[in-house]
Amino acid sequence: MEGKLNAKGYYNCEIIEKYNTVKKEDRIKDCRGIVKKLIAFRVKGNYKNNTDYGRFMKNFTTYSFDYPNKHDDAPDSIAMFVSEIIMKRSRPAKPKAIDRSLLGI
């Protein structure tokens, strides 16, 4: 991927691999409240159904927890966006100093 970016003249992008440890369905369930509250989508009718956005919204809005979904990448990608960007789970925790005297050290 970095080779493709460099070929287009992008050199300031750092690609970091991120492995998911949470099941897709659990990730979607955990983030759905934040998605409803903070993500703004286009109003239906302001986009065509046969566009990438239209297909994305169809897959996103027809997702169900009650049966297996053939196309579940739309809600999963939104859930990952919420988890990694909005909730900032991708950033490592900052170290905090410990007062050793409180521990008797």
A tleap script that builds the chain and sets N, CA, C and O, in Angstrom:
source leaprc.protein.ff14SB
mol = sequence {
  NMET GLU GLY LYS LEU ASN ALA LYS GLY TYR
  TYR ASN CYS GLU ILE ILE GLU LYS TYR ASN
  THR VAL LYS LYS GLU ASP ARG ILE LYS ASP
  CYS ARG GLY ILE VAL LYS LYS LEU ILE ALA
  PHE ARG VAL LYS GLY ASN TYR LYS ASN ASN
  THR ASP TYR GLY ARG PHE MET LYS ASN PHE
  THR THR TYR SER PHE ASP TYR PRO ASN LYS
  HIE ASP ASP ALA PRO ASP SER ILE ALA MET
  PHE VAL SER GLU ILE ILE MET LYS ARG SER
  ARG PRO ALA LYS PRO LYS ALA ILE ASP ARG
  SER LEU LEU GLY CILE
}
set mol.1.N position { 0.821 -1.188 0.000 }
set mol.1.CA position { 0.000 0.000 0.000 }
set mol.1.C position { 0.871 1.260 0.000 }
set mol.1.O position { 0.569 2.225 -0.703 }
set mol.2.N position { 1.952 1.249 0.790 }
set mol.2.CA position { 2.818 2.423 0.828 }
set mol.2.C position { 3.434 2.703 -0.537 }
set mol.2.O position { 3.651 3.859 -0.899 }
set mol.3.N position { 3.716 1.641 -1.296 }
set mol.3.CA position { 4.254 1.809 -2.645 }
set mol.3.C position { 3.277 2.551 -3.549 }
set mol.3.O position { 3.682 3.390 -4.353 }
set mol.4.N position { 1.982 2.237 -3.414 }
set mol.4.CA position { 0.963 2.927 -4.211 }
set mol.4.C position { 0.877 4.395 -3.825 }
set mol.4.O position { 0.735 5.262 -4.687 }
set mol.5.N position { 0.963 4.672 -2.531 }
set mol.5.CA position { 0.930 6.069 -2.085 }
set mol.5.C position { 2.154 6.827 -2.570 }
set mol.5.O position { 2.046 7.959 -3.043 }
set mol.6.N position { 3.321 6.202 -2.452 }
set mol.6.CA position { 4.555 6.856 -2.905 }
set mol.6.C position { 4.520 7.118 -4.407 }
set mol.6.O position { 5.018 8.146 -4.867 }
set mol.7.N position { 3.937 6.202 -5.171 }
set mol.7.CA position { 3.837 6.392 -6.625 }
set mol.7.C position { 2.982 7.602 -6.972 }
set mol.7.O position { 3.176 8.229 -8.013 }
set mol.8.N position { 2.025 7.931 -6.087 }
set mol.8.CA position { 1.167 9.097 -6.315 }
set mol.8.C position { 1.718 10.358 -5.670 }
set mol.8.O position { 1.096 11.418 -5.743 }
set mol.9.N position { 2.889 10.250 -5.034 }
set mol.9.CA position { 3.512 11.423 -4.444 }
set mol.9.C position { 3.164 11.672 -2.984 }
set mol.9.O position { 3.452 12.749 -2.463 }
set mol.10.N position { 2.552 10.704 -2.312 }
set mol.10.CA position { 2.233 10.837 -0.885 }
set mol.10.C position { 3.312 10.146 -0.073 }
set mol.10.O position { 3.509 8.937 -0.194 }
set mol.11.N position { 4.016 10.915 0.760 }
set mol.11.CA position { 5.095 10.345 1.555 }
set mol.11.C position { 4.891 10.526 3.064 }
set mol.11.O position { 5.640 9.963 3.862 }
set mol.12.N position { 3.895 11.297 3.450 }
set mol.12.CA position { 3.698 11.591 4.869 }
set mol.12.C position { 2.628 10.729 5.525 }
set mol.12.O position { 2.155 11.062 6.612 }
set mol.13.N position { 2.243 9.645 4.896 }
set mol.13.CA position { 1.197 8.783 5.424 }
set mol.13.C position { 1.844 7.552 6.047 }
set mol.13.O position { 2.598 6.833 5.391 }
set mol.14.N position { 1.544 7.322 7.308 }
set mol.14.CA position { 2.063 6.129 7.986 }
set mol.14.C position { 0.933 5.112 8.110 }
set mol.14.O position { -0.114 5.407 8.687 }
set mol.15.N position { 1.144 3.926 7.574 }
set mol.15.CA position { 0.135 2.878 7.625 }
set mol.15.C position { 0.460 1.962 8.797 }
set mol.15.O position { 1.553 1.403 8.885 }
set mol.16.N position { -0.504 1.822 9.689 }
set mol.16.CA position { -0.333 0.983 10.871 }
set mol.16.C position { -1.373 -0.127 10.806 }
set mol.16.O position { -2.567 0.143 10.677 }
set mol.17.N position { -0.928 -1.361 10.893 }
set mol.17.CA position { -1.863 -2.480 10.866 }
set mol.17.C position { -2.628 -2.533 12.177 }
set mol.17.O position { -2.060 -2.329 13.250 }
set mol.18.N position { -3.918 -2.810 12.081 }
set mol.18.CA position { -4.768 -2.892 13.262 }
set mol.18.C position { -5.553 -4.175 13.168 }
set mol.18.O position { -6.291 -4.386 12.205 }
set mol.19.N position { -5.406 -5.030 14.148 }
set mol.19.CA position { -6.130 -6.290 14.167 }
set mol.19.C position { -7.324 -6.164 15.102 }
set mol.19.O position { -7.214 -5.614 16.197 }
set mol.20.N position { -8.450 -6.672 14.665 }
set mol.20.CA position { -9.662 -6.621 15.474 }
set mol.20.C position { -9.702 -7.812 16.412 }
set mol.20.O position { -9.455 -8.949 16.009 }
set mol.21.N position { -10.014 -7.539 17.657 }
set mol.21.CA position { -10.128 -8.601 18.648 }
set mol.21.C position { -11.577 -8.791 19.088 }
set mol.21.O position { -11.880 -9.684 19.879 }
set mol.22.N position { -12.462 -7.954 18.575 }
set mol.22.CA position { -13.879 -8.011 18.928 }
set mol.22.C position { -14.654 -8.546 17.726 }
set mol.22.O position { -14.380 -8.163 16.588 }
set mol.23.N position { -15.612 -9.421 17.975 }
set mol.23.CA position { -16.428 -9.944 16.886 }
set mol.23.C position { -17.189 -8.801 16.219 }
set mol.23.O position { -17.553 -7.816 16.861 }
set mol.24.N position { -17.417 -8.955 14.924 }
set mol.24.CA position { -18.058 -7.915 14.120 }
set mol.24.C position { -19.421 -7.518 14.688 }
set mol.24.O position { -19.716 -6.329 14.810 }
set mol.25.N position { -20.243 -8.490 15.031 }
set mol.25.CA position { -21.578 -8.191 15.545 }
set mol.25.C position { -21.505 -7.430 16.873 }
set mol.25.O position { -22.284 -6.506 17.106 }
set mol.26.N position { -20.569 -7.822 17.738 }
set mol.26.CA position { -20.407 -7.123 19.019 }
set mol.26.C position { -19.929 -5.690 18.814 }
set mol.26.O position { -20.360 -4.774 19.515 }
set mol.27.N position { -19.034 -5.507 17.847 }
set mol.27.CA position { -18.521 -4.168 17.553 }
set mol.27.C position { -19.652 -3.263 17.062 }
set mol.27.O position { -19.733 -2.095 17.445 }
set mol.28.N position { -20.514 -3.804 16.222 }
set mol.28.CA position { -21.644 -3.025 15.706 }
set mol.28.C position { -22.611 -2.683 16.833 }
set mol.28.O position { -23.089 -1.551 16.914 }
set mol.29.N position { -22.907 -3.653 17.707 }
set mol.29.CA position { -23.807 -3.409 18.839 }
set mol.29.C position { -23.246 -2.343 19.776 }
set mol.29.O position { -23.975 -1.463 20.232 }
set mol.30.N position { -21.948 -2.426 20.059 }
set mol.30.CA position { -21.325 -1.494 20.995 }
set mol.30.C position { -21.331 -0.057 20.496 }
set mol.30.O position { -21.397 0.873 21.301 }
set mol.31.N position { -21.264 0.141 19.190 }
set mol.31.CA position { -21.113 1.486 18.635 }
set mol.31.C position { -22.402 2.081 18.079 }
set mol.31.O position { -22.398 3.233 17.643 }
set mol.32.N position { -23.492 1.342 18.081 }
set mol.32.CA position { -24.697 1.839 17.406 }
set mol.32.C position { -25.276 3.088 18.044 }
set mol.32.O position { -25.830 3.926 17.331 }
set mol.33.N position { -25.173 3.248 19.351 }
set mol.33.CA position { -25.682 4.461 19.995 }
set mol.33.C position { -24.914 5.695 19.577 }
set mol.33.O position { -25.502 6.747 19.328 }
set mol.34.N position { -23.596 5.567 19.499 }
set mol.34.CA position { -22.755 6.699 19.085 }
set mol.34.C position { -22.988 7.018 17.612 }
set mol.34.O position { -22.981 8.184 17.218 }
set mol.35.N position { -23.194 5.990 16.802 }
set mol.35.CA position { -23.476 6.207 15.380 }
set mol.35.C position { -24.751 7.027 15.239 }
set mol.35.O position { -24.784 7.995 14.480 }
set mol.36.N position { -25.802 6.646 15.965 }
set mol.36.CA position { -27.072 7.372 15.880 }
set mol.36.C position { -26.933 8.807 16.362 }
set mol.36.O position { -27.574 9.711 15.827 }
set mol.37.N position { -26.099 9.016 17.371 }
set mol.37.CA position { -25.970 10.338 17.987 }
set mol.37.C position { -25.029 11.269 17.224 }
set mol.37.O position { -25.306 12.464 17.117 }
set mol.38.N position { -23.928 10.748 16.696 }
set mol.38.CA position { -22.871 11.624 16.185 }
set mol.38.C position { -22.627 11.597 14.679 }
set mol.38.O position { -22.009 12.519 14.147 }
set mol.39.N position { -23.094 10.570 13.983 }
set mol.39.CA position { -22.808 10.477 12.555 }
set mol.39.C position { -23.978 11.067 11.770 }
set mol.39.O position { -25.134 10.708 11.996 }
set mol.40.N position { -23.671 11.962 10.861 }
set mol.40.CA position { -24.702 12.573 10.005 }
set mol.40.C position { -24.621 11.937 8.622 }
set mol.40.O position { -23.559 11.910 7.999 }
set mol.41.N position { -25.737 11.434 8.157 }
set mol.41.CA position { -25.824 10.830 6.835 }
set mol.41.C position { -26.674 11.717 5.940 }
set mol.41.O position { -27.447 12.546 6.420 }
set mol.42.N position { -26.524 11.537 4.651 }
set mol.42.CA position { -27.350 12.279 3.697 }
set mol.42.C position { -28.809 11.860 3.842 }
set mol.42.O position { -29.108 10.728 4.221 }
set mol.43.N position { -29.687 12.763 3.543 }
set mol.43.CA position { -31.121 12.487 3.572 }
set mol.43.C position { -31.460 11.590 2.389 }
set mol.43.O position { -30.992 11.808 1.271 }
set mol.44.N position { -32.285 10.574 2.656 }
set mol.44.CA position { -32.683 9.679 1.563 }
set mol.44.C position { -33.423 10.506 0.511 }
set mol.44.O position { -34.298 11.309 0.835 }
set mol.45.N position { -33.064 10.301 -0.712 }
set mol.45.CA position { -33.624 11.091 -1.803 }
set mol.45.C position { -32.608 12.095 -2.331 }
set mol.45.O position { -32.759 12.607 -3.441 }
set mol.46.N position { -31.573 12.378 -1.542 }
set mol.46.CA position { -30.509 13.281 -1.982 }
set mol.46.C position { -29.341 12.516 -2.599 }
set mol.46.O position { -28.289 13.092 -2.877 }
set mol.47.N position { -29.530 11.237 -2.807 }
set mol.47.CA position { -28.520 10.411 -3.469 }
set mol.47.C position { -29.249 9.322 -4.254 }
set mol.47.O position { -30.375 8.951 -3.923 }
set mol.48.N position { -28.604 8.828 -5.278 }
set mol.48.CA position { -29.212 7.779 -6.104 }
set mol.48.C position { -28.889 6.409 -5.510 }
set mol.48.O position { -27.813 6.195 -4.952 }
set mol.49.N position { -29.830 5.498 -5.640 }
set mol.49.CA position { -29.660 4.172 -5.065 }
set mol.49.C position { -28.573 3.348 -5.742 }
set mol.49.O position { -27.992 2.464 -5.113 }
set mol.50.N position { -28.290 3.621 -7.009 }
set mol.50.CA position { -27.310 2.816 -7.728 }
set mol.50.C position { -25.893 3.393 -7.665 }
set mol.50.O position { -25.041 3.010 -8.466 }
set mol.51.N position { -25.628 4.304 -6.730 }
set mol.51.CA position { -24.278 4.829 -6.518 }
set mol.51.C position { -23.618 4.057 -5.384 }
set mol.51.O position { -24.276 3.280 -4.691 }
set mol.52.N position { -22.322 4.268 -5.195 }
set mol.52.CA position { -21.621 3.623 -4.078 }
set mol.52.C position { -22.261 3.998 -2.756 }
set mol.52.O position { -22.451 3.146 -1.887 }
set mol.53.N position { -22.596 5.274 -2.602 }
set mol.53.CA position { -23.217 5.733 -1.361 }
set mol.53.C position { -24.602 5.106 -1.174 }
set mol.53.O position { -24.963 4.724 -0.061 }
set mol.54.N position { -25.364 5.002 -2.241 }
set mol.54.CA position { -26.692 4.405 -2.173 }
set mol.54.C position { -26.636 2.943 -1.764 }
set mol.54.O position { -27.428 2.493 -0.936 }
set mol.55.N position { -25.700 2.203 -2.344 }
set mol.55.CA position { -25.549 0.790 -1.970 }
set mol.55.C position { -25.047 0.664 -0.540 }
set mol.55.O position { -25.477 -0.228 0.191 }
set mol.56.N position { -24.141 1.550 -0.135 }
set mol.56.CA position { -23.647 1.552 1.241 }
set mol.56.C position { -24.808 1.770 2.212 }
set mol.56.O position { -24.939 1.048 3.201 }
set mol.57.N position { -25.645 2.762 1.927 }
set mol.57.CA position { -26.763 3.066 2.830 }
set mol.57.C position { -27.788 1.935 2.856 }
set mol.57.O position { -28.376 1.662 3.903 }
set mol.58.N position { -28.007 1.279 1.726 }
set mol.58.CA position { -28.934 0.143 1.724 }
set mol.58.C position { -28.405 -0.963 2.620 }
set mol.58.O position { -29.150 -1.523 3.424 }
set mol.59.N position { -27.117 -1.284 2.487 }
set mol.59.CA position { -26.523 -2.321 3.324 }
set mol.59.C position { -26.480 -1.896 4.788 }
set mol.59.O position { -26.632 -2.728 5.683 }
set mol.60.N position { -26.278 -0.627 5.031 }
set mol.60.CA position { -26.211 -0.116 6.400 }
set mol.60.C position { -27.582 -0.145 7.079 }
set mol.60.O position { -27.701 -0.548 8.236 }
set mol.61.N position { -28.598 0.282 6.359 }
set mol.61.CA position { -29.924 0.407 6.973 }
set mol.61.C position { -30.713 -0.896 6.993 }
set mol.61.O position { -31.718 -0.987 7.700 }
set mol.62.N position { -30.289 -1.901 6.242 }
set mol.62.CA position { -31.011 -3.171 6.254 }
set mol.62.C position { -30.316 -4.226 7.110 }
set mol.62.O position { -30.754 -5.376 7.146 }
set mol.63.N position { -29.248 -3.852 7.793 }
set mol.63.CA position { -28.548 -4.798 8.666 }
set mol.63.C position { -29.462 -5.213 9.814 }
set mol.63.O position { -30.211 -4.393 10.344 }
set mol.64.N position { -29.401 -6.482 10.194 }
set mol.64.CA position { -30.239 -6.981 11.276 }
set mol.64.C position { -29.431 -7.920 12.168 }
set mol.64.O position { -28.576 -8.664 11.689 }
set mol.65.N position { -29.709 -7.878 13.456 }
set mol.65.CA position { -29.088 -8.798 14.401 }
set mol.65.C position { -29.857 -10.116 14.471 }
set mol.65.O position { -29.404 -11.064 15.113 }
set mol.66.N position { -31.009 -10.181 13.820 }
set mol.66.CA position { -31.882 -11.345 13.923 }
set mol.66.C position { -31.554 -12.473 12.948 }
set mol.66.O position { -31.968 -13.611 13.168 }
set mol.67.N position { -30.829 -12.186 11.891 }
set mol.67.CA position { -30.504 -13.211 10.905 }
set mol.67.C position { -29.148 -12.883 10.285 }
set mol.67.O position { -28.691 -11.742 10.356 }
set mol.68.N position { -28.498 -13.890 9.671 }
set mol.68.CA position { -27.197 -13.621 9.042 }
set mol.68.C position { -27.341 -12.606 7.906 }
set mol.68.O position { -28.292 -12.661 7.126 }
set mol.69.N position { -26.400 -11.697 7.829 }
set mol.69.CA position { -26.431 -10.653 6.807 }
set mol.69.C position { -25.392 -10.959 5.737 }
set mol.69.O position { -24.232 -11.243 6.037 }
set mol.70.N position { -25.825 -10.896 4.505 }
set mol.70.CA position { -24.921 -11.168 3.389 }
set mol.70.C position { -23.915 -10.028 3.215 }
set mol.70.O position { -22.743 -10.267 2.923 }
set mol.71.N position { -24.378 -8.792 3.395 }
set mol.71.CA position { -23.520 -7.614 3.212 }
set mol.71.C position { -23.491 -6.824 4.519 }
set mol.71.O position { -24.356 -5.981 4.758 }
set mol.72.N position { -22.503 -7.094 5.359 }
set mol.72.CA position { -22.425 -6.416 6.648 }
set mol.72.C position { -21.192 -5.516 6.771 }
set mol.72.O position { -20.832 -5.104 7.873 }
set mol.73.N position { -20.553 -5.214 5.653 }
set mol.73.CA position { -19.361 -4.370 5.703 }
set mol.73.C position { -19.693 -2.908 5.987 }
set mol.73.O position { -18.882 -2.208 6.593 }
set mol.74.N position { -20.851 -2.434 5.569 }
set mol.74.CA position { -21.215 -1.032 5.807 }
set mol.74.C position { -21.361 -0.739 7.300 }
set mol.74.O position { -20.715 0.186 7.792 }
set mol.75.N position { -22.176 -1.482 8.037 }
set mol.75.CA position { -22.271 -1.191 9.470 }
set mol.75.C position { -20.964 -1.474 10.201 }
set mol.75.O position { -20.649 -0.810 11.189 }
set mol.76.N position { -20.206 -2.449 9.725 }
set mol.76.CA position { -18.934 -2.746 10.375 }
set mol.76.C position { -17.928 -1.619 10.165 }
set mol.76.O position { -17.197 -1.266 11.090 }
set mol.77.N position { -17.880 -1.056 8.972 }
set mol.77.CA position { -16.934 0.032 8.719 }
set mol.77.C position { -17.299 1.277 9.533 }
set mol.77.O position { -16.411 1.974 10.026 }
set mol.78.N position { -18.586 1.559 9.678 }
set mol.78.CA position { -19.013 2.684 10.511 }
set mol.78.C position { -18.654 2.416 11.967 }
set mol.78.O position { -18.187 3.312 12.669 }
set mol.79.N position { -18.873 1.175 12.424 }
set mol.79.CA position { -18.541 0.816 13.809 }
set mol.79.C position { -17.038 0.939 14.055 }
set mol.79.O position { -16.628 1.411 15.116 }
set mol.80.N position { -16.210 0.521 13.092 }
set mol.80.CA position { -14.761 0.664 13.255 }
set mol.80.C position { -14.357 2.133 13.261 }
set mol.80.O position { -13.469 2.527 14.017 }
set mol.81.N position { -14.997 2.944 12.428 }
set mol.81.CA position { -14.714 4.382 12.422 }
set mol.81.C position { -15.012 4.985 13.797 }
set mol.81.O position { -14.209 5.746 14.336 }
set mol.82.N position { -16.165 4.639 14.354 }
set mol.82.CA position { -16.539 5.148 15.671 }
set mol.82.C position { -15.536 4.681 16.721 }
set mol.82.O position { -15.078 5.468 17.549 }
set mol.83.N position { -15.206 3.416 16.679 }
set mol.83.CA position { -14.307 2.848 17.671 }
set mol.83.C position { -12.900 3.441 17.584 }
set mol.83.O position { -12.321 3.819 18.602 }
set mol.84.N position { -12.362 3.520 16.395 }
set mol.84.CA position { -10.966 3.930 16.229 }
set mol.84.C position { -10.770 5.443 16.191 }
set mol.84.O position { -9.778 5.944 16.718 }
set mol.85.N position { -11.687 6.171 15.585 }
set mol.85.CA position { -11.510 7.610 15.399 }
set mol.85.C position { -12.244 8.416 16.470 }
set mol.85.O position { -11.638 9.249 17.145 }
set mol.86.N position { -13.531 8.174 16.625 }
set mol.86.CA position { -14.309 8.977 17.563 }
set mol.86.C position { -13.973 8.622 19.003 }
set mol.86.O position { -13.754 9.509 19.829 }
set mol.87.N position { -13.930 7.320 19.310 }
set mol.87.CA position { -13.646 6.901 20.685 }
set mol.87.C position { -12.142 6.813 20.961 }
set mol.87.O position { -11.730 6.591 22.099 }
set mol.88.N position { -11.335 6.984 19.930 }
set mol.88.CA position { -9.871 7.024 20.014 }
set mol.88.C position { -9.277 5.777 20.666 }
set mol.88.O position { -8.331 5.874 21.448 }
set mol.89.N position { -9.822 4.622 20.351 }
set mol.89.CA position { -9.286 3.372 20.894 }
set mol.89.C position { -8.004 2.945 20.212 }
set mol.89.O position { -7.291 2.079 20.719 }
set mol.90.N position { -7.701 3.539 19.071 }
set mol.90.CA position { -6.495 3.138 18.346 }
set mol.90.C position { -5.233 3.762 18.925 }
set mol.90.O position { -4.124 3.312 18.636 }
set mol.91.N position { -5.398 4.777 19.726 }
set mol.91.CA position { -4.235 5.424 20.317 }
set mol.91.C position { -3.807 4.689 21.582 }
set mol.91.O position { -4.641 4.336 22.415 }
set mol.92.N position { -2.520 4.464 21.719 }
set mol.92.CA position { -2.067 3.784 22.933 }
set mol.92.C position { -2.273 4.677 24.154 }
set mol.92.O position { -2.253 5.903 24.051 }
set mol.93.N position { -2.467 4.059 25.284 }
set mol.93.CA position { -2.664 4.802 26.518 }
set mol.93.C position { -1.389 5.552 26.875 }
set mol.93.O position { -0.283 5.055 26.665 }
set mol.94.N position { -1.558 6.753 27.419 }
set mol.94.CA position { -0.399 7.531 27.849 }
set mol.94.C position { 0.044 7.043 29.221 }
set mol.94.O position { -0.790 6.818 30.097 }
set mol.95.N position { 1.344 6.879 29.414 }
set mol.95.CA position { 1.814 6.426 30.724 }
set mol.95.C position { 1.597 7.512 31.778 }
set mol.95.O position { 1.691 8.707 31.497 }
set mol.96.N position { 1.308 7.064 32.988 }
set mol.96.CA position { 1.107 7.992 34.099 }
set mol.96.C position { 2.143 7.701 35.170 }
set mol.96.O position { 2.487 6.547 35.425 }
set mol.97.N position { 2.626 8.741 35.778 }
set mol.97.CA position { 3.616 8.581 36.845 }
set mol.97.C position { 2.944 8.004 38.082 }
set mol.97.O position { 1.786 8.302 38.375 }
set mol.98.N position { 3.681 7.182 38.796 }
set mol.98.CA position { 3.177 6.591 40.030 }
set mol.98.C position { 3.992 7.142 41.194 }
set mol.98.O position { 5.220 7.197 41.140 }
set mol.99.N position { 3.294 7.545 42.236 }
set mol.99.CA position { 3.974 8.006 43.448 }
set mol.99.C position { 4.357 6.781 44.244 }
set mol.99.O position { 3.521 6.190 44.929 }
set mol.100.N position { 5.626 6.394 44.156 }
set mol.100.CA position { 6.097 5.171 44.789 }
set mol.100.C position { 5.989 5.207 46.311 }
set mol.100.O position { 5.914 4.163 46.959 }
set mol.101.N position { 5.983 6.413 46.874 }
set mol.101.CA position { 5.900 6.505 48.333 }
set mol.101.C position { 4.534 5.995 48.833 }
set mol.101.O position { 4.423 5.489 49.949 }
set mol.102.N position { 3.510 6.137 47.995 }
set mol.102.CA position { 2.185 5.610 48.371 }
set mol.102.C position { 2.159 4.091 48.372 }
set mol.102.O position { 1.317 3.480 49.032 }
set mol.103.N position { 3.074 3.483 47.638 }
set mol.103.CA position { 3.152 2.039 47.576 }
set mol.103.C position { 4.153 1.468 48.587 }
set mol.103.O position { 4.333 0.254 48.675 }
set mol.104.N position { 4.792 2.345 49.335 }
set mol.104.CA position { 5.777 1.894 50.323 }
set mol.104.C position { 7.102 1.512 49.702 }
set mol.104.O position { 7.856 0.728 50.279 }
set mol.105.N position { 7.392 2.049 48.548 }
set mol.105.CA position { 8.656 1.729 47.860 }
set mol.105.C position { 9.616 2.886 48.000 }
set mol.105.O position { 10.737 2.823 47.494 }
savepdb mol mol.pdb
quit
